[in-house]
Amino acid sequence: MEINALLLNFEKQLHISEHEKTILTGFLHFLVNRCNSQNVIIPYGLLIQYDEDSSYQTFLSILESVLPQLNTKDKYLLKHATEKSLSQITLKEYFKTPKEILVLTDCEDDGSLDSIISQFQSTPDIIKIVCAPTHVIENRFRSNEHFFYRVLARHIHLEKLHSEEITCHFLNLFKQKGYTATSDFSDELAYYIESIYETADLKASEFVQDLIRRIELQMEESNGITAYRQGIPVDISFIPYSKRVLSRKQKEMYPSNASDLPQMIPIEDTQKVMPDFEENEAETHTQTHQFVPEHHHTNVLLLALSTFPGQMKKNKFEYNFNGHQGTVIGRYQLDPIPKMLDELLAESNENLDKIIMLCTDKTLKETSITTPENIMMNISPLEYFKNQIRNYMNPNLSDDERFTPITFSLFSPYDGIQQVIDTLRGIKNPVLYLDTHGGIRGIQRIMEATISLLKIEDIHVKEAFSVEFSEKSKNSIITSETENLKIFDFVSGINEFISSGRANTLMSYSSSHSKMDSSEQDFINAIQNVANGIQWCCIPEFENGLKNLQTFFSKNARAKTTDINTSYLEIYKTDIKKDYKKLVTQHNVADEIAWCREKGFYQQALTLIESRVSLLLIEDWKVLKINPSYTPVQKGKTTCYKVSEEFAPATENDFFNAFVYRITTDIVRNGTTGLFLTRPKFNQLTEQDYTHFLNALQTTPRFPTSPADINNYLKNALKHPTVSLKSKTQQAFRYVNVPGCIIISDSIDQTVLFQLLILHKTLKDVRNTMNHASSELNYKLDAIVLALKYYMIWLEQINPNQN
């Protein structure tokens, strides 16, 4: 049978969107193609999300009836398992043929998904269907992106059934019980269910069973159930009585005028009139203020539309913030804030010009409602919202200019987000307002992501609002969410600092936060120092920032940052400490290099190696020391050493570099580069080469690498090192001999030191090449990353304090 014909079975009994139909069509095509393909195995996982148990049970029942009708040689079978039973078996043993489809139900509310993922991935030939309620998917499955997006690559959401599907369910069950009905029974039943289902206390199968019970009770009170099963038709008299249905029929007898407002119309037979309807002031409101063109901007409200509530009510919504106070009337969840915004903008003689509405399929679909004015109508949430709001917007614009609905799919939100951004790009100088309380949870997350992306476009939210609905009092409250929205800036700033070492967003948050505590500001300033040091590759700034940060992680620091205004920092101090590890406590330059390497700050790591490792080896670890024959001289905070009366003193780093230079030039000469490890060779080294480093560096003729030979290399390198120093008389730099300037500790592993110094010299060249903006990078990034890894391994091996 054709797949489109088979889909009708699902459409009649389940409430599924066009997107879900596309997924379902693809699934049925996949089953046909899998059966007809030879030696081609494409893994397939289908996630069935449901809001009511009866929905997924109906889905599986329909699927079971559809499978034998597919145009396949062998017929598919559903094989059921629960998550608990799956943990006690292996799929390879449980499934005997590829025509068996796994249906996994009764998924746990929490717990690791590793076992399920392992079983699924080890059996790509088995088609999997996982049925789970929405709360399990949101709270458990979504937390594992690999499982949610890859293992279960296709998703179908079985939403709560509407009156059409309920009617179909009833008629199917009615027929299964052996009853027949008159020709008008089905239409009258559909009208009855459509009128009462949305507000009924029972839902889905419980509603159907209750309706069957009531009709069967009436059968037994007349001719008896047996008689009706033997052929007596059931007519419309068996449909239960309902005041709601009767009221709807009465209202539909009287046509409305062109303005859609019910009128008092005489009934000719009885000369009676329908009672007066309460007027909806939103639909008769006249705008009293008009936008001043000189403002040269467009006021835009972004919100997510909601479906209708179970009962439409007229409520008052109060607002009182930032010197603004008033009350507006609302009937639908989303109309209070635009009406309030109209009043706020009126103070500066402006209008609300445009509303961008994020819509799901449900908010675009017409449904039957009873308005607070007791009028029954078929209308979509989108159209009802427009009716309530258009008279509170710029009167000089058309509806197409005022309202921009954008349809979102929660499973693929990209297009919707792109449409929002494109729409705002096309608006002249948009001033953006935000309503945060509408829509379903998933679409709210999408809206938050959209707001973050808009900041890249330099489009920021001016004000944000929400609604606190009150069940106890008559009036609900409109609240300002603007300050709370800045929390996202703070979180983004912390994430930016942790992930990329930047503080731009955090500083923007700081400057816009009027209630910033001084200790919080000090903390953010310290973060900025660290970030500036990283970005500018300025080691003193970086280390000074780290030193300031350490004060906030000391034992007594919490006492300084417990004010209510600094609570956000308290939350993220742990994350910062976890990410920066030793850097916010007592540490050395090796810790700083390791952190830079882990974060991908390779230029910064190379700068630390070039400028700070000498001090680490000499001052901190004392595995090298300066020959006492050179007299120390203090220059500010730096200790230098007198070499000659004619020249300026040398630094410890000068001595160290002189030592390193001689190793790479005097022991083995490779052309005129001065590098023991040449650039081509550096780019070719592998993990294996670094584990046998000296063998990988061998030249022709070979050089010996015994401990005694390496000891001689190091001694020879210290015989004639030279440093470039400034002459005191000629004010020019000259090379000066500094024999024996470095003394090597007897406790150090000289082979490891020898390897480290060879690599140190090459990494110094890497850093210089990158700093001087060469036309091309002669050193490959992968090679640099690998070299830094082994540099740190060897550096740690000569650490005298290693555990």
WONORRA-V998977 format. One line per field, one symbol per residue. phi: phi as a letter, one per 20 degrees, with the letter a starting at -180 (. if undefined). burial: I if it has 24 or more other C-alpha atoms within 12 Angstrom, else O. A space follows every 10 residues. Layout:
phi = ???
burial = ???
This chain:
phi = .ffgfffgff ffdcecffff ffffffffff fffffeedld ddfccdddec dcgfffffgf ffgffegfef ecfdefcece befffffdcd ffefdebfee dfddclfffb ofdgffgfff fecffefdcd dbfgffffec fffdffffdd fdfdccdefg fdffffffgf fffgfffned cffeffffff fffffdffdf feclffffff fgffffffgf edenggfffe pffedffefg fbffffffff fffdfeefem egdedfeffd mecfffeffe ffedfdfdcc fegfflbcec ddbdfdffff cececececb blndbrbcec ddgeeffgff fffffffdlc ceebcedece gffeefbecd fgemdebdbe gfffffffdg fddgfedegf efdceceddf ebfggfffff fffffeeflf dedcdedeme gfffffffff ffffffemdd ffbccbcdfd eeefdedede dfffffgfff ffffffffec mdcgffffff feefdfffff ffffffffgf fffffeldfg fffffffffg fedffefffe cdggfdfffg fegffffffe lffecfbcff ffffffffen efffffffff dcfgfffeee elecbeggfe ffcecmeded cfdbfecffd efffffffff fffedefced mdfmdfefgg fgfefdgfff fcffffegdd ffdfcfgfff gfgffffefc fcceceffee lcececfcfm fddeffeeff fffgfffffg fffffgffff felffbefdf ffffffffgf gffffffdff eff
burial = OOIOOIIOII IIIIIIIOII IOIIIOIIII IIOIIOOOOO OOIIIIIIII IIIIIIIIII OIIIOIIOII OOOOIIIIII IOIOOIOOOO IOOOIOOIII IIIIIOIIOO OOIOOIIOII IOIIIIIIII IIIIOIIOOO IOOOOOIIOO IIIIIIIIII IIIIIIIIII IOOIOOOOII IOOOIIOIII IIIIIIIIOO OOIIIOIIOO IIOOIIOOIO OOOOIOOIOO OOIIOOOIII OOOIIOOIOO IOOIOOOOOO IIOOOOOOOO OOOOOOOOOI OIOOOOIOOI IOOOOOOIII IIIIIIIIOO OIOIIIIIIO OOOOOIIIII IIIIIIIIII IIIIIIOOOI IIIIIIIIII IIIIOOIIII IIOIIIIOII IIIIIIIIII IIIIIOOOOO OIIIIIIIII IOIOOIIIOI IOIIOOIOOI IIIIIIIIII OIIIOIIIII IIIIOOOOII IIIIIIIIOO OOOOIIIIII IIIOIIIIII IIIIOOIIOI IIIIIIIIII OOIOOIOOII IIIIIIIIII IIIIIOIOIO OIIIIIIIII IIIOOOOOOI IOOOOIOIII OIIOOIIOOI IIIIOOOIII IIIIIIIIOO IIIIIIIIII IIIIIIIIOO IIIIIIIOOI OOOOOOOOOI IIIOOOIIII IIIIIIIIII IIIIIIIIOO OOOIIIIIIO IIIOIOOOOI OOIIOIIOOO OOOOIOOOOI IOIIIIIIOI IIIIIOOOOO OOOOOIIIII IIIIOOOIII IIIIIIIIII IIIIIIIOOI OOOOOOOOIO OOIIIIIIII IIIIIIIIIO OOO
